[in-house]
Amino acid sequence: MFSNPRLCKALTGLTKAEFDALLPGFTNAWQIIHATKKGRQRKVGGGKKGKLPTMADKLAFVLLYLKCYPTFDLLGFLTGRERTRCCRSVQTLLPVLAMTLGRQLVLPKRKISSVEEFFKTFPEAKEVFVDGTERPVQKPKKLKKRNKLYSGKKKGTTRKTVVVNDGNRRVLILTPTKSGRRHDKRIADKYDVVKVIPRMVTVWTDTGFQGIQHRHENTVLPAKATKNKPLTPEQKQNNRIISGIRVISEHAIGGFKRFKAAADIYRNKLPNLDDTFTLLSAGLWNFHLQQTA
């Protein structure tokens, strides 16, 4: 796999050089988590080696799951293991990968509490881009749950999050994932996404966040037409210019959604595991940008 650069990126989402750069941190995180595991009787590394004997195998396994998002039946077929064992391995390795990316300082923040914290965390930010994104989920059988997840925008059941990225397409803030029924601006207001951004930092967003300019003065928002007030040619031209600049936000979202675990229909039964998928995918995207900078 690693001898073929195209195949390596297709299966793991990373190049061979990026994989090698991530592996030492993954190994350290594995040792830290398993050395402090309750009830441990053997030293770390003791016992059967299993079908994933090396740390490179373990890292490739969890990256394969996030990148391709196969069913556990397919994952078991590809790795020569039982589907239940694949499920347990994914649940074991996801926290290890989360610790690795956290120690690499590439995981997005879930919430910023103050302007001072924003300055301290992102001192080089001059402008940010705010946008919402959704991923489909399986339609629940119960009508009450179905209505809670139904998104009128996507005409289906979804889960939604608000993304804040900078001009280099790095994901700075990623709000916790909520039901698709909630409006983008409602989620942004709940987590004070714009309130903590300094006034000298320009905020670019779309008409879905109408009214956000009252919370942040330095906001660039496209003009919105109404039934009785259509857009003038000058406003249309200005909107095209804003859209051309705001496309950076779509590039950032598309960057972490190349990991199919953050883009395809969510089918896991564990609650809020899709939030973990989205966070780790954004962290891997930031790690890719860090390595290619």
C-alpha atoms as an extended CHARMM CRD file, in Angstrom:
* protein
*
       293  EXT
         1         1  MET       CA              0.0000000000        0.0000000000        0.0000000000  PROA      1               0.0000000000
         2         2  PHE       CA              2.7040000000        2.5160000000        0.9910000000  PROA      2               0.0000000000
         3         3  SER       CA              4.6830000000        1.8420000000       -2.1720000000  PROA      3               0.0000000000
         4         4  ASN       CA              1.8030000000        3.2730000000       -4.2160000000  PROA      4               0.0000000000
         5         5  PRO       CA              1.2520000000        6.9720000000       -3.2850000000  PROA      5               0.0000000000
         6         6  ARG       CA             -2.1910000000        7.1160000000       -4.9070000000  PROA      6               0.0000000000
         7         7  LEU       CA             -3.3790000000        3.9650000000       -3.1240000000  PROA      7               0.0000000000
         8         8  CYS       CA             -1.9720000000        5.1950000000        0.1900000000  PROA      8               0.0000000000
         9         9  LYS       CA             -3.9730000000        8.4280000000       -0.0110000000  PROA      9               0.0000000000
        10        10  ALA       CA             -7.0820000000        6.5920000000       -1.1930000000  PROA      10              0.0000000000
        11        11  LEU       CA             -7.0380000000        4.1820000000        1.7730000000  PROA      11              0.0000000000
        12        12  THR       CA             -5.7380000000        6.3570000000        4.6170000000  PROA      12              0.0000000000
        13        13  GLY       CA             -6.2220000000        9.9670000000        3.4690000000  PROA      13              0.0000000000
        14        14  LEU       CA             -2.5310000000       10.6800000000        4.1590000000  PROA      14              0.0000000000
        15        15  THR       CA              0.6650000000       10.4430000000        2.1820000000  PROA      15              0.0000000000
        16        16  LYS       CA              3.4530000000        8.0840000000        3.2530000000  PROA      16              0.0000000000
        17        17  ALA       CA              5.4220000000       11.0290000000        4.7060000000  PROA      17              0.0000000000
        18        18  GLU       CA              2.3980000000       12.2480000000        6.6780000000  PROA      18              0.0000000000
        19        19  PHE       CA              1.7190000000        8.7190000000        7.9320000000  PROA      19              0.0000000000
        20        20  ASP       CA              5.3110000000        8.3690000000        9.1280000000  PROA      20              0.0000000000
        21        21  ALA       CA              5.1120000000       11.7720000000       10.8520000000  PROA      21              0.0000000000
        22        22  LEU       CA              1.9270000000       10.7640000000       12.7030000000  PROA      22              0.0000000000
        23        23  LEU       CA              3.0890000000        7.2800000000       13.7260000000  PROA      23              0.0000000000
        24        24  PRO       CA              5.4720000000        8.2110000000       16.6360000000  PROA      24              0.0000000000
        25        25  GLY       CA              2.7930000000       10.3070000000       18.3240000000  PROA      25              0.0000000000
        26        26  PHE       CA              0.2450000000        7.5300000000       17.8270000000  PROA      26              0.0000000000
        27        27  THR       CA              2.6320000000        5.0440000000       19.4280000000  PROA      27              0.0000000000
        28        28  ASN       CA              3.1910000000        7.2940000000       22.4470000000  PROA      28              0.0000000000
        29        29  ALA       CA             -0.5440000000        7.8580000000       22.8880000000  PROA      29              0.0000000000
        30        30  TRP       CA             -1.1700000000        4.1080000000       22.7460000000  PROA      30              0.0000000000
        31        31  GLN       CA              1.4200000000        3.4910000000       25.4540000000  PROA      31              0.0000000000
        32        32  ILE       CA              0.0140000000        6.2480000000       27.6690000000  PROA      32              0.0000000000
        33        33  ILE       CA             -3.5910000000        5.0530000000       27.4040000000  PROA      33              0.0000000000
        34        34  HSD       CA             -2.8080000000        1.3640000000       27.8950000000  PROA      34              0.0000000000
        35        35  ALA       CA             -0.2260000000        1.8770000000       30.6320000000  PROA      35              0.0000000000
        36        36  THR       CA             -2.9050000000        3.5490000000       32.7770000000  PROA      36              0.0000000000
        37        37  LYS       CA             -5.6650000000        1.0620000000       31.9110000000  PROA      37              0.0000000000
        38        38  LYS       CA             -7.4960000000       -0.2190000000       35.0000000000  PROA      38              0.0000000000
        39        39  GLY       CA             -7.0520000000       -3.8960000000       35.8310000000  PROA      39              0.0000000000
        40        40  ARG       CA             -3.9060000000       -4.2980000000       33.7060000000  PROA      40              0.0000000000
        41        41  GLN       CA             -1.8930000000       -7.3600000000       34.7390000000  PROA      41              0.0000000000
        42        42  ARG       CA              0.6980000000       -7.5260000000       31.9650000000  PROA      42              0.0000000000
        43        43  LYS       CA              3.1900000000       -4.9640000000       30.7780000000  PROA      43              0.0000000000
        44        44  VAL       CA              2.2660000000       -2.8830000000       27.7540000000  PROA      44              0.0000000000
        45        45  GLY       CA              2.7870000000       -5.0550000000       24.6710000000  PROA      45              0.0000000000
        46        46  GLY       CA              2.2360000000       -8.3520000000       26.4870000000  PROA      46              0.0000000000
        47        47  GLY       CA             -0.2160000000      -11.0260000000       25.3810000000  PROA      47              0.0000000000
        48        48  LYS       CA             -1.3280000000      -12.1040000000       21.9100000000  PROA      48              0.0000000000
        49        49  LYS       CA             -0.3770000000       -9.8330000000       19.0320000000  PROA      49              0.0000000000
        50        50  GLY       CA             -3.5160000000      -10.4270000000       16.9670000000  PROA      50              0.0000000000
        51        51  LYS       CA             -4.0520000000       -9.4700000000       13.3420000000  PROA      51              0.0000000000
        52        52  LEU       CA             -2.7220000000       -5.9190000000       13.9690000000  PROA      52              0.0000000000
        53        53  PRO       CA              0.6670000000       -6.6920000000       15.5390000000  PROA      53              0.0000000000
        54        54  THR       CA              2.4680000000       -3.4000000000       14.8960000000  PROA      54              0.0000000000
        55        55  MET       CA              1.5580000000        0.1940000000       15.6520000000  PROA      55              0.0000000000
        56        56  ALA       CA              1.7100000000        0.9670000000       11.9290000000  PROA      56              0.0000000000
        57        57  ASP       CA             -0.9580000000       -1.7000000000       11.3740000000  PROA      57              0.0000000000
        58        58  LYS       CA             -3.1650000000       -0.1820000000       14.0660000000  PROA      58              0.0000000000
        59        59  LEU       CA             -2.8190000000        3.3390000000       12.6940000000  PROA      59              0.0000000000
        60        60  ALA       CA             -3.4840000000        2.1880000000        9.1290000000  PROA      60              0.0000000000
        61        61  PHE       CA             -6.5490000000        0.2800000000       10.3640000000  PROA      61              0.0000000000
        62        62  VAL       CA             -8.2160000000        3.2530000000       12.0570000000  PROA      62              0.0000000000
        63        63  LEU       CA             -7.3120000000        5.6010000000        9.1860000000  PROA      63              0.0000000000
        64        64  LEU       CA             -8.7960000000        3.1030000000        6.7130000000  PROA      64              0.0000000000
        65        65  TYR       CA            -12.0320000000        3.1300000000        8.7030000000  PROA      65              0.0000000000
        66        66  LEU       CA            -12.2460000000        6.9380000000        8.8060000000  PROA      66              0.0000000000
        67        67  LYS       CA            -11.2640000000        7.4100000000        5.1590000000  PROA      67              0.0000000000
        68        68  CYS       CA            -13.4480000000        4.7500000000        3.5400000000  PROA      68              0.0000000000
        69        69  TYR       CA            -16.0740000000        4.2090000000        6.2960000000  PROA      69              0.0000000000
        70        70  PRO       CA            -16.7380000000        0.5510000000        5.3710000000  PROA      70              0.0000000000
        71        71  THR       CA            -19.2220000000       -1.6210000000        7.2110000000  PROA      71              0.0000000000
        72        72  PHE       CA            -17.6940000000       -3.8640000000        9.8530000000  PROA      72              0.0000000000
        73        73  ASP       CA            -18.5140000000       -6.8820000000        7.6810000000  PROA      73              0.0000000000
        74        74  LEU       CA            -16.4640000000       -5.4050000000        4.8290000000  PROA      74              0.0000000000
        75        75  LEU       CA            -13.7290000000       -4.2310000000        7.1850000000  PROA      75              0.0000000000
        76        76  GLY       CA            -13.5040000000       -7.7390000000        8.6510000000  PROA      76              0.0000000000
        77        77  PHE       CA            -13.2550000000       -9.2270000000        5.1560000000  PROA      77              0.0000000000
        78        78  LEU       CA            -10.4670000000       -6.8080000000        4.1870000000  PROA      78              0.0000000000
        79        79  THR       CA             -8.4450000000       -7.4250000000        7.3570000000  PROA      79              0.0000000000
        80        80  GLY       CA             -9.2010000000      -11.1190000000        7.8950000000  PROA      80              0.0000000000
        81        81  ARG       CA            -10.9490000000      -10.5800000000       11.2410000000  PROA      81              0.0000000000
        82        82  GLU       CA            -14.3760000000      -11.0140000000       12.7980000000  PROA      82              0.0000000000
        83        83  ARG       CA            -16.7470000000       -8.0600000000       12.4350000000  PROA      83              0.0000000000
        84        84  THR       CA            -17.1920000000       -7.8070000000       16.2210000000  PROA      84              0.0000000000
        85        85  ARG       CA            -13.4170000000       -7.6570000000       16.6910000000  PROA      85              0.0000000000
        86        86  CYS       CA            -13.2260000000       -4.8640000000       14.0890000000  PROA      86              0.0000000000
        87        87  CYS       CA            -15.8900000000       -2.9340000000       15.9750000000  PROA      87              0.0000000000
        88        88  ARG       CA            -14.0100000000       -3.2420000000       19.2640000000  PROA      88              0.0000000000
        89        89  SER       CA            -10.7320000000       -2.2680000000       17.6080000000  PROA      89              0.0000000000
        90        90  VAL       CA            -12.2640000000        0.9050000000       16.1570000000  PROA      90              0.0000000000
        91        91  GLN       CA            -13.6690000000        1.8690000000       19.5660000000  PROA      91              0.0000000000
        92        92  THR       CA            -10.2450000000        1.2530000000       21.1260000000  PROA      92              0.0000000000
        93        93  LEU       CA             -8.2040000000        3.1070000000       18.5130000000  PROA      93              0.0000000000
        94        94  LEU       CA            -10.3480000000        6.2300000000       18.0680000000  PROA      94              0.0000000000
        95        95  PRO       CA             -9.3840000000        7.6710000000       21.5250000000  PROA      95              0.0000000000
        96        96  VAL       CA             -5.7210000000        6.9280000000       20.7530000000  PROA      96              0.0000000000
        97        97  LEU       CA             -5.9500000000        8.8710000000       17.4970000000  PROA      97              0.0000000000
        98        98  ALA       CA             -7.7730000000       11.7030000000       19.2760000000  PROA      98              0.0000000000
        99        99  MET       CA             -4.9880000000       11.9930000000       21.8580000000  PROA      99              0.0000000000
       100       100  THR       CA             -2.3770000000       11.9020000000       19.0880000000  PROA      100             0.0000000000
       101       101  LEU       CA             -3.9780000000       14.7580000000       17.1560000000  PROA      101             0.0000000000
       102       102  GLY       CA             -4.5580000000       16.6950000000       20.3670000000  PROA      102             0.0000000000
       103       103  ARG       CA             -0.8730000000       16.4590000000       21.2770000000  PROA      103             0.0000000000
       104       104  GLN       CA             -0.0420000000       17.6020000000       17.7220000000  PROA      104             0.0000000000
       105       105  LEU       CA             -2.2160000000       20.7180000000       18.3660000000  PROA      105             0.0000000000
       106       106  VAL       CA             -4.2660000000       20.1730000000       15.2250000000  PROA      106             0.0000000000
       107       107  LEU       CA             -7.6770000000       19.3350000000       16.6840000000  PROA      107             0.0000000000
       108       108  PRO       CA            -10.2080000000       22.1780000000       16.2590000000  PROA      108             0.0000000000
       109       109  LYS       CA            -11.5440000000       23.8840000000       19.3520000000  PROA      109             0.0000000000
       110       110  ARG       CA            -15.0860000000       22.9720000000       20.3360000000  PROA      110             0.0000000000
       111       111  LYS       CA            -15.7790000000       26.3310000000       21.9510000000  PROA      111             0.0000000000
       112       112  ILE       CA            -13.8710000000       29.5440000000       22.6680000000  PROA      112             0.0000000000
       113       113  SER       CA            -14.8260000000       31.2110000000       25.9560000000  PROA      113             0.0000000000
       114       114  SER       CA            -13.4400000000       34.7210000000       25.4980000000  PROA      114             0.0000000000
       115       115  VAL       CA            -11.7520000000       37.1370000000       23.1110000000  PROA      115             0.0000000000
       116       116  GLU       CA             -8.5300000000       36.7200000000       25.0740000000  PROA      116             0.0000000000
       117       117  GLU       CA             -8.6280000000       32.9520000000       24.5530000000  PROA      117             0.0000000000
       118       118  PHE       CA             -9.1710000000       33.4760000000       20.8080000000  PROA      118             0.0000000000
       119       119  PHE       CA             -6.1340000000       35.8070000000       20.6540000000  PROA      119             0.0000000000
       120       120  LYS       CA             -4.0150000000       33.3020000000       22.5750000000  PROA      120             0.0000000000
       121       121  THR       CA             -5.1070000000       30.2980000000       20.4950000000  PROA      121             0.0000000000
       122       122  PHE       CA             -5.1280000000       31.9090000000       17.0410000000  PROA      122             0.0000000000
       123       123  PRO       CA             -2.7490000000       34.9030000000       17.2070000000  PROA      123             0.0000000000
       124       124  GLU       CA             -2.2090000000       35.0310000000       13.4220000000  PROA      124             0.0000000000
       125       125  ALA       CA             -5.8880000000       35.0500000000       12.4110000000  PROA      125             0.0000000000
       126       126  LYS       CA             -6.7820000000       38.1500000000       10.3740000000  PROA      126             0.0000000000
       127       127  GLU       CA            -10.0100000000       36.8590000000        8.8590000000  PROA      127             0.0000000000
       128       128  VAL       CA            -12.2340000000       33.8440000000        9.4800000000  PROA      128             0.0000000000
       129       129  PHE       CA            -14.9720000000       32.1190000000        7.5060000000  PROA      129             0.0000000000
       130       130  VAL       CA            -18.1250000000       30.8130000000        9.2020000000  PROA      130             0.0000000000
       131       131  ASP       CA            -20.3670000000       28.2250000000        7.5830000000  PROA      131             0.0000000000
       132       132  GLY       CA            -22.6060000000       25.3200000000        8.5100000000  PROA      132             0.0000000000
       133       133  THR       CA            -22.4030000000       21.7900000000        7.1580000000  PROA      133             0.0000000000
       134       134  GLU       CA            -24.6420000000       18.7380000000        7.4120000000  PROA      134             0.0000000000
       135       135  ARG       CA            -24.2090000000       15.0000000000        7.0030000000  PROA      135             0.0000000000
       136       136  PRO       CA            -27.0950000000       12.5650000000        6.3880000000  PROA      136             0.0000000000
       137       137  VAL       CA            -28.1230000000       10.0000000000        8.9790000000  PROA      137             0.0000000000
       138       138  GLN       CA            -30.3170000000        6.9260000000        8.7800000000  PROA      138             0.0000000000
       139       139  LYS       CA            -34.0070000000        7.7710000000        9.0970000000  PROA      139             0.0000000000
       140       140  PRO       CA            -35.2750000000        6.7930000000       12.5770000000  PROA      140             0.0000000000
       141       141  LYS       CA            -38.3720000000        4.6170000000       12.8060000000  PROA      141             0.0000000000
       142       142  LYS       CA            -39.9560000000        6.7990000000       15.4820000000  PROA      142             0.0000000000
       143       143  LEU       CA            -41.6700000000        9.8780000000       14.0920000000  PROA      143             0.0000000000
       144       144  LYS       CA            -40.5810000000       12.0780000000       17.0130000000  PROA      144             0.0000000000
       145       145  LYS       CA            -36.8840000000       11.3480000000       16.4400000000  PROA      145             0.0000000000
       146       146  ARG       CA            -37.3430000000       11.6930000000       12.6930000000  PROA      146             0.0000000000
       147       147  ASN       CA            -38.8690000000       15.1530000000       13.0460000000  PROA      147             0.0000000000
       148       148  LYS       CA            -36.0290000000       16.2090000000       15.3500000000  PROA      148             0.0000000000
       149       149  LEU       CA            -33.4290000000       15.2920000000       12.7560000000  PROA      149             0.0000000000
       150       150  TYR       CA            -35.3160000000       16.5100000000        9.6880000000  PROA      150             0.0000000000
       151       151  SER       CA            -33.5730000000       19.3190000000        7.7990000000  PROA      151             0.0000000000
       152       152  GLY       CA            -35.8190000000       21.4280000000        5.5890000000  PROA      152             0.0000000000
       153       153  LYS       CA            -32.7540000000       22.6270000000        3.7210000000  PROA      153             0.0000000000
       154       154  LYS       CA            -31.5510000000       19.1360000000        2.7690000000  PROA      154             0.0000000000
       155       155  LYS       CA            -35.0290000000       17.5360000000        2.7090000000  PROA      155             0.0000000000
       156       156  GLY       CA            -33.8590000000       14.6420000000        4.8450000000  PROA      156             0.0000000000
       157       157  THR       CA            -32.6500000000       13.5880000000        8.2910000000  PROA      157             0.0000000000
       158       158  THR       CA            -29.2340000000       15.0740000000        9.0400000000  PROA      158             0.0000000000
       159       159  ARG       CA            -26.8030000000       16.1090000000       11.7520000000  PROA      159             0.0000000000
       160       160  LYS       CA            -25.3200000000       19.6000000000       11.5990000000  PROA      160             0.0000000000
       161       161  THR       CA            -22.2650000000       21.5070000000       12.8170000000  PROA      161             0.0000000000
       162       162  VAL       CA            -20.8630000000       25.0210000000       12.3660000000  PROA      162             0.0000000000
       163       163  VAL       CA            -17.3060000000       25.3620000000       11.0500000000  PROA      163             0.0000000000
       164       164  VAL       CA            -14.9400000000       28.3150000000       11.4920000000  PROA      164             0.0000000000
       165       165  ASN       CA            -11.7920000000       28.2600000000        9.3590000000  PROA      165             0.0000000000
       166       166  ASP       CA             -9.0460000000       30.7230000000        8.4700000000  PROA      166             0.0000000000
       167       167  GLY       CA             -7.7100000000       31.8580000000        5.1070000000  PROA      167             0.0000000000
       168       168  ASN       CA             -5.3680000000       28.8510000000        4.9540000000  PROA      168             0.0000000000
       169       169  ARG       CA             -8.3740000000       26.4740000000        5.0920000000  PROA      169             0.0000000000
       170       170  ARG       CA             -7.4560000000       25.3000000000        8.5910000000  PROA      170             0.0000000000
       171       171  VAL       CA            -10.4740000000       24.4410000000       10.7490000000  PROA      171             0.0000000000
       172       172  LEU       CA            -10.2170000000       26.5830000000       13.8940000000  PROA      172             0.0000000000
       173       173  ILE       CA            -13.5390000000       25.9360000000       15.6270000000  PROA      173             0.0000000000
       174       174  LEU       CA            -15.9310000000       23.0300000000       15.1640000000  PROA      174             0.0000000000
       175       175  THR       CA            -19.1010000000       23.1760000000       17.2390000000  PROA      175             0.0000000000
       176       176  PRO       CA            -20.5730000000       19.9660000000       18.6810000000  PROA      176             0.0000000000
       177       177  THR       CA            -22.8400000000       18.1800000000       16.2170000000  PROA      177             0.0000000000
       178       178  LYS       CA            -26.5590000000       18.8740000000       16.6230000000  PROA      178             0.0000000000
       179       179  SER       CA            -29.7650000000       17.6920000000       14.9760000000  PROA      179             0.0000000000
       180       180  GLY       CA            -30.4220000000       18.8890000000       11.4480000000  PROA      180             0.0000000000
       181       181  ARG       CA            -33.6010000000       20.6990000000       12.4820000000  PROA      181             0.0000000000
       182       182  ARG       CA            -31.5930000000       23.4270000000       14.2000000000  PROA      182             0.0000000000
       183       183  HSD       CA            -30.7070000000       26.5010000000       12.1890000000  PROA      183             0.0000000000
       184       184  ASP       CA            -27.0480000000       27.3120000000       11.5170000000  PROA      184             0.0000000000
       185       185  LYS       CA            -27.2730000000       30.6710000000       13.2730000000  PROA      185             0.0000000000
       186       186  ARG       CA            -28.9730000000       29.1250000000       16.2970000000  PROA      186             0.0000000000
       187       187  ILE       CA            -26.0540000000       26.7540000000       16.7700000000  PROA      187             0.0000000000
       188       188  ALA       CA            -23.5530000000       29.5880000000       16.2700000000  PROA      188             0.0000000000
       189       189  ASP       CA            -25.3710000000       31.7270000000       18.8460000000  PROA      189             0.0000000000
       190       190  LYS       CA            -25.5380000000       28.8830000000       21.3690000000  PROA      190             0.0000000000
       191       191  TYR       CA            -21.7690000000       28.4020000000       21.3290000000  PROA      191             0.0000000000
       192       192  ASP       CA            -20.9350000000       32.1290000000       20.9680000000  PROA      192             0.0000000000
       193       193  VAL       CA            -19.0020000000       31.4390000000       17.7800000000  PROA      193             0.0000000000
       194       194  VAL       CA            -18.9500000000       35.0810000000       16.6280000000  PROA      194             0.0000000000
       195       195  LYS       CA            -19.1410000000       36.8240000000       19.9950000000  PROA      195             0.0000000000
       196       196  VAL       CA            -15.5980000000       35.7840000000       20.9740000000  PROA      196             0.0000000000
       197       197  ILE       CA            -13.9920000000       36.7740000000       17.6560000000  PROA      197             0.0000000000
       198       198  PRO       CA            -12.0380000000       40.0570000000       18.0280000000  PROA      198             0.0000000000
       199       199  ARG       CA            -13.4220000000       43.0940000000       16.2180000000  PROA      199             0.0000000000
       200       200  MET       CA            -10.3020000000       43.5270000000       14.0850000000  PROA      200             0.0000000000
       201       201  VAL       CA            -10.7610000000       40.0160000000       12.6360000000  PROA      201             0.0000000000
       202       202  THR       CA            -13.0240000000       40.0370000000        9.5670000000  PROA      202             0.0000000000
       203       203  VAL       CA            -15.8420000000       37.4880000000        9.5530000000  PROA      203             0.0000000000
       204       204  TRP       CA            -17.0410000000       36.1840000000        6.1780000000  PROA      204             0.0000000000
       205       205  THR       CA            -20.3220000000       34.2760000000        6.1000000000  PROA      205             0.0000000000
       206       206  ASP       CA            -23.4420000000       33.6720000000        4.0200000000  PROA      206             0.0000000000
       207       207  THR       CA            -27.0830000000       34.7550000000        4.2270000000  PROA      207             0.0000000000
       208       208  GLY       CA            -27.9010000000       31.7740000000        6.4520000000  PROA      208             0.0000000000
       209       209  PHE       CA            -26.3500000000       33.7790000000        9.3040000000  PROA      209             0.0000000000
       210       210  GLN       CA            -28.4950000000       36.8840000000        8.7230000000  PROA      210             0.0000000000
       211       211  GLY       CA            -28.3400000000       39.1030000000       11.8050000000  PROA      211             0.0000000000
       212       212  ILE       CA            -24.8930000000       37.9820000000       12.8460000000  PROA      212             0.0000000000
       213       213  GLN       CA            -23.5900000000       41.4360000000       11.9070000000  PROA      213             0.0000000000
       214       214  HSD       CA            -25.2850000000       42.7610000000       15.0430000000  PROA      214             0.0000000000
       215       215  ARG       CA            -23.0180000000       40.5500000000       17.1730000000  PROA      215             0.0000000000
       216       216  HSD       CA            -19.8410000000       41.3070000000       15.2210000000  PROA      216             0.0000000000
       217       217  GLU       CA            -19.3780000000       44.6630000000       13.5260000000  PROA      217             0.0000000000
       218       218  ASN       CA            -16.6260000000       43.5660000000       11.1370000000  PROA      218             0.0000000000
       219       219  THR       CA            -18.7880000000       41.0730000000        9.2210000000  PROA      219             0.0000000000
       220       220  VAL       CA            -19.0530000000       40.6990000000        5.4430000000  PROA      220             0.0000000000
       221       221  LEU       CA            -22.4510000000       39.3270000000        4.4730000000  PROA      221             0.0000000000
       222       222  PRO       CA            -24.0120000000       38.9850000000        0.9990000000  PROA      222             0.0000000000
       223       223  ALA       CA            -27.0810000000       41.0840000000        0.2750000000  PROA      223             0.0000000000
       224       224  LYS       CA            -30.3390000000       39.1560000000        0.5310000000  PROA      224             0.0000000000
       225       225  ALA       CA            -33.2190000000       39.7210000000       -1.8590000000  PROA      225             0.0000000000
       226       226  THR       CA            -36.8400000000       39.9230000000       -0.7020000000  PROA      226             0.0000000000
       227       227  LYS       CA            -40.1010000000       39.5830000000       -2.5640000000  PROA      227             0.0000000000
       228       228  ASN       CA            -40.5920000000       43.3310000000       -2.9040000000  PROA      228             0.0000000000
       229       229  LYS       CA            -36.9150000000       44.3160000000       -3.0700000000  PROA      229             0.0000000000
       230       230  PRO       CA            -34.9410000000       42.3550000000       -5.6750000000  PROA      230             0.0000000000
       231       231  LEU       CA            -31.1950000000       42.7540000000       -5.8170000000  PROA      231             0.0000000000
       232       232  THR       CA            -29.7380000000       45.5500000000       -7.9080000000  PROA      232             0.0000000000
       233       233  PRO       CA            -27.0010000000       44.7800000000      -10.4870000000  PROA      233             0.0000000000
       234       234  GLU       CA            -24.4370000000       46.3130000000       -8.1200000000  PROA      234             0.0000000000
       235       235  GLN       CA            -25.5740000000       44.0580000000       -5.2580000000  PROA      235             0.0000000000
       236       236  LYS       CA            -25.4360000000       40.9880000000       -7.4990000000  PROA      236             0.0000000000
       237       237  GLN       CA            -21.9020000000       41.8510000000       -8.5560000000  PROA      237             0.0000000000
       238       238  ASN       CA            -20.8980000000       42.3970000000       -4.9260000000  PROA      238             0.0000000000
       239       239  ASN       CA            -22.4250000000       39.0370000000       -3.9630000000  PROA      239             0.0000000000
       240       240  ARG       CA            -20.3850000000       37.3050000000       -6.6690000000  PROA      240             0.0000000000
       241       241  ILE       CA            -17.2040000000       38.8640000000       -5.2820000000  PROA      241             0.0000000000
       242       242  ILE       CA            -18.0810000000       37.7630000000       -1.7420000000  PROA      242             0.0000000000
       243       243  SER       CA            -18.8930000000       34.2360000000       -2.9450000000  PROA      243             0.0000000000
       244       244  GLY       CA            -15.5370000000       34.0470000000       -4.7290000000  PROA      244             0.0000000000
       245       245  ILE       CA            -13.7550000000       34.8550000000       -1.4830000000  PROA      245             0.0000000000
       246       246  ARG       CA            -15.9710000000       32.6660000000        0.6980000000  PROA      246             0.0000000000
       247       247  VAL       CA            -15.2050000000       29.5830000000       -1.3930000000  PROA      247             0.0000000000
       248       248  ILE       CA            -12.2900000000       29.0250000000        1.0190000000  PROA      248             0.0000000000
       249       249  SER       CA            -14.8890000000       27.8610000000        3.5380000000  PROA      249             0.0000000000
       250       250  GLU       CA            -16.1650000000       25.2340000000        1.1120000000  PROA      250             0.0000000000
       251       251  HSD       CA            -12.5920000000       24.0900000000        0.4870000000  PROA      251             0.0000000000
       252       252  ALA       CA            -12.0290000000       23.6140000000        4.2280000000  PROA      252             0.0000000000
       253       253  ILE       CA            -15.2490000000       21.6380000000        4.6550000000  PROA      253             0.0000000000
       254       254  GLY       CA            -14.4860000000       19.5670000000        1.5680000000  PROA      254             0.0000000000
       255       255  GLY       CA            -11.0000000000       18.9460000000        2.9390000000  PROA      255             0.0000000000
       256       256  PHE       CA            -12.1240000000       17.0850000000        6.0460000000  PROA      256             0.0000000000
       257       257  LYS       CA            -15.1200000000       15.5250000000        4.3080000000  PROA      257             0.0000000000
       258       258  ARG       CA            -12.7930000000       13.5620000000        2.0610000000  PROA      258             0.0000000000
       259       259  PHE       CA            -12.8360000000       11.2610000000        5.0980000000  PROA      259             0.0000000000
       260       260  LYS       CA            -16.0940000000        9.4300000000        4.3920000000  PROA      260             0.0000000000
       261       261  ALA       CA            -16.7900000000        8.8480000000        8.0930000000  PROA      261             0.0000000000
       262       262  ALA       CA            -17.5890000000       12.5780000000        8.2570000000  PROA      262             0.0000000000
       263       263  ALA       CA            -19.5640000000       12.7390000000        5.0020000000  PROA      263             0.0000000000
       264       264  ASP       CA            -21.4550000000        9.5030000000        4.2690000000  PROA      264             0.0000000000
       265       265  ILE       CA            -24.7330000000        8.4260000000        5.8750000000  PROA      265             0.0000000000
       266       266  TYR       CA            -24.0900000000        7.8690000000        9.5880000000  PROA      266             0.0000000000
       267       267  ARG       CA            -25.0630000000        4.2970000000       10.4400000000  PROA      267             0.0000000000
       268       268  ASN       CA            -23.3640000000        3.5750000000       13.7940000000  PROA      268             0.0000000000
       269       269  LYS       CA            -25.6070000000        2.8890000000       16.7630000000  PROA      269             0.0000000000
       270       270  LEU       CA            -23.4960000000        4.6180000000       19.4210000000  PROA      270             0.0000000000
       271       271  PRO       CA            -24.8970000000        8.1250000000       20.0860000000  PROA      271             0.0000000000
       272       272  ASN       CA            -22.8020000000       11.1360000000       19.0260000000  PROA      272             0.0000000000
       273       273  LEU       CA            -20.0540000000        8.9930000000       17.5200000000  PROA      273             0.0000000000
       274       274  ASP       CA            -20.5880000000       11.0250000000       14.3530000000  PROA      274             0.0000000000
       275       275  ASP       CA            -19.3330000000       14.0310000000       16.3330000000  PROA      275             0.0000000000
       276       276  THR       CA            -16.0990000000       12.1450000000       17.0330000000  PROA      276             0.0000000000
       277       277  PHE       CA            -15.7770000000       11.2230000000       13.3520000000  PROA      277             0.0000000000
       278       278  THR       CA            -16.1520000000       14.8630000000       12.2850000000  PROA      278             0.0000000000
       279       279  LEU       CA            -13.6870000000       16.1220000000       14.9040000000  PROA      279             0.0000000000
       280       280  LEU       CA            -11.0050000000       13.5600000000       14.0220000000  PROA      280             0.0000000000
       281       281  SER       CA            -11.4920000000       14.1340000000       10.2880000000  PROA      281             0.0000000000
       282       282  ALA       CA            -11.0110000000       17.8790000000       10.7830000000  PROA      282             0.0000000000
       283       283  GLY       CA             -7.9270000000       17.1710000000       12.9050000000  PROA      283             0.0000000000
       284       284  LEU       CA             -6.4430000000       14.9690000000       10.1860000000  PROA      284             0.0000000000
       285       285  TRP       CA             -7.1550000000       17.6860000000        7.6130000000  PROA      285             0.0000000000
       286       286  ASN       CA             -5.3650000000       20.2520000000        9.7980000000  PROA      286             0.0000000000
       287       287  PHE       CA             -2.4830000000       17.8300000000       10.2390000000  PROA      287             0.0000000000
       288       288  HSD       CA             -2.2340000000       17.4940000000        6.4490000000  PROA      288             0.0000000000
       289       289  LEU       CA             -2.1180000000       21.2940000000        6.0830000000  PROA      289             0.0000000000
       290       290  GLN       CA              0.5190000000       21.5020000000        8.8280000000  PROA      290             0.0000000000
       291       291  GLN       CA              2.7420000000       18.9760000000        7.0620000000  PROA      291             0.0000000000
       292       292  THR       CA              2.4120000000       20.6390000000        3.6670000000  PROA      292             0.0000000000
       293       293  ALA       CA              2.9020000000       24.2140000000        4.8870000000  PROA      293             0.0000000000
